[in-house]
Amino acid sequence: MAFEIVLMPAMLLIGPHLTTTFQNQGNVIPPFWQRFHEEQMYLKIPNQATPGVVLGLYTNYSADFSTNSGTYDLIAGCPVTTTVEVPAGMIAKEIPAGKYAVFTARGPFYPAIFNAWSEVWQTPGLERTFANDFEWYGPESTGDEASIVRIYIGIK
């Protein structure tokens, strides 16, 4: 899978979060996203910068993070213009401006996103920062055959 390199401006994000490991992610991430959508948490986030956009931000990687050890956080949320109001049960996070390799997942969320992440992990020479990576779900992220989700991988 090919990718493109982009420079992204800084963003503010608000949403619920969880801490997990690479080994446990399959057990906790699907129910986390299910709860996010069932409870329509995205509608509770004030001051949205881009209505209709949801990010899945992978951040706070521990120093020993690998596929075998360490932890990271997932924040499911919306880009916002200000973090003055943070709803109960959610956190605010600033994503600094940065350079990203962008992979595009096309088709139903599963297996498209899984396959795109597999490609990320198998791409030789991708100098990841392990600071902030995110999935961008916009109006074109429908979950069906025509769905598009972009995965932004922070790089040096």
C-alpha positions in Angstrom: 0.0 0.0 0.0 1.4 3.4 -1.0 1.3 6.3 1.4 1.7 10.1 1.1 3.7 12.4 3.4 1.8 15.5 4.7 2.4 18.2 7.3 -0.5 18.7 9.6 -1.2 21.7 11.7 -1.7 21.4 15.5 -5.1 20.3 16.6 -7.1 20.1 19.8 -9.1 16.9 20.5 -11.7 16.1 23.1 -13.1 12.6 23.8 -13.1 9.5 26.1 -9.9 7.5 26.4 -8.5 4.2 27.4 -5.1 2.8 28.1 -4.1 -0.6 26.6 -1.3 -2.7 25.2 -0.7 -4.1 21.7 -1.5 -7.6 23.0 -4.8 -6.6 24.6 -6.0 -4.1 22.0 -8.3 -6.6 20.2 -10.2 -7.2 23.5 -10.7 -3.6 24.5 -10.8 -1.3 21.4 -13.8 -2.8 19.6 -16.1 -2.4 22.7 -14.6 1.1 23.4 -15.6 2.2 19.9 -19.0 0.5 20.1 -19.8 2.4 23.3 -18.6 5.7 21.7 -21.1 5.2 18.9 -24.0 3.7 20.9 -23.9 6.5 23.4 -23.3 9.1 20.6 -20.4 10.6 22.6 -19.4 12.6 19.6 -22.6 14.7 20.0 -21.6 15.6 23.5 -18.3 17.2 22.5 -18.6 21.0 22.4 -16.9 23.5 20.0 -16.3 21.0 17.2 -13.9 22.4 14.6 -15.0 20.1 11.8 -18.5 18.7 12.5 -18.8 15.1 11.2 -15.1 14.3 11.8 -14.0 11.8 14.5 -10.4 10.9 15.2 -9.1 7.7 16.9 -5.8 9.1 18.4 -3.1 6.7 19.5 -0.8 8.5 21.9 1.1 8.5 25.2 3.1 5.5 24.1 5.3 4.2 26.9 9.0 4.3 26.5 9.1 0.5 26.2 6.3 0.3 23.7 6.6 -2.5 21.2 4.3 -5.3 19.9 5.5 -7.3 23.0 5.4 -4.7 25.8 4.4 -1.2 26.9 1.2 0.7 26.8 -0.5 3.5 24.9 -3.7 5.5 25.0 -6.6 5.7 22.5 -8.7 8.8 22.5 -11.9 8.6 20.4 -12.9 12.2 19.9 -13.5 15.2 17.7 -11.2 18.1 16.8 -12.3 21.2 18.6 -11.6 25.0 18.6 -11.1 25.2 22.3 -10.7 22.9 25.3 -12.4 25.3 27.8 -15.4 22.8 28.2 -14.5 19.2 28.6 -17.4 16.9 29.3 -17.3 14.5 32.3 -15.6 11.3 31.4 -13.6 12.8 28.6 -10.1 14.4 28.3 -8.6 17.1 26.1 -5.4 16.6 24.2 -3.3 18.8 22.0 -1.9 17.1 18.9 1.2 19.2 17.9 1.8 20.1 14.3 3.8 17.3 12.6 4.9 15.3 9.7 2.8 12.2 8.9 2.7 9.2 6.5 -0.9 8.8 5.4 -2.2 5.4 4.6 -5.7 5.0 3.1 -8.1 2.2 4.1 -10.8 1.5 1.6 -13.9 -0.6 2.1 -15.7 -2.0 5.2 -14.0 -1.0 8.4 -13.0 -4.5 9.1 -10.9 -5.8 7.3 -9.8 -2.5 5.6 -8.5 -0.7 8.7 -6.9 -3.9 10.1 -5.2 -4.4 6.7 -4.0 -0.8 6.6 -2.5 -1.0 10.1 -0.8 -4.3 9.1 0.7 -2.4 6.2 2.0 0.4 8.5 3.7 -2.2 10.7 5.3 -3.9 7.6 6.5 -0.7 5.8 10.3 -0.8 5.9 12.1 2.5 6.7 9.1 4.2 8.2 10.7 6.2 10.9 7.8 6.5 13.4 7.8 9.0 16.2 5.4 6.9 18.4 4.0 10.2 19.7 0.7 10.7 17.9 -0.9 8.5 15.3 -4.6 8.8 14.3 -7.4 7.4 12.2 -9.4 10.2 10.5 -13.1 9.3 10.1 -15.0 11.9 7.9 -18.2 11.9 5.9 -16.6 9.4 3.5 -16.0 6.9 6.3 -19.3 5.0 5.8 -18.1 1.5 6.8 -19.3 0.0 3.5 -17.6 -0.9 0.2 -17.1 2.8 -0.7 -15.7 3.8 2.8 -12.5 5.7 3.1 -10.5 6.1 6.4 -7.2 7.8 6.5 -4.5 6.7 9.0 -1.9 9.3 9.9 1.3 7.9 11.3 3.7 10.4 13.0 7.1 10.3 11.4 10.5 12.0 11.9 
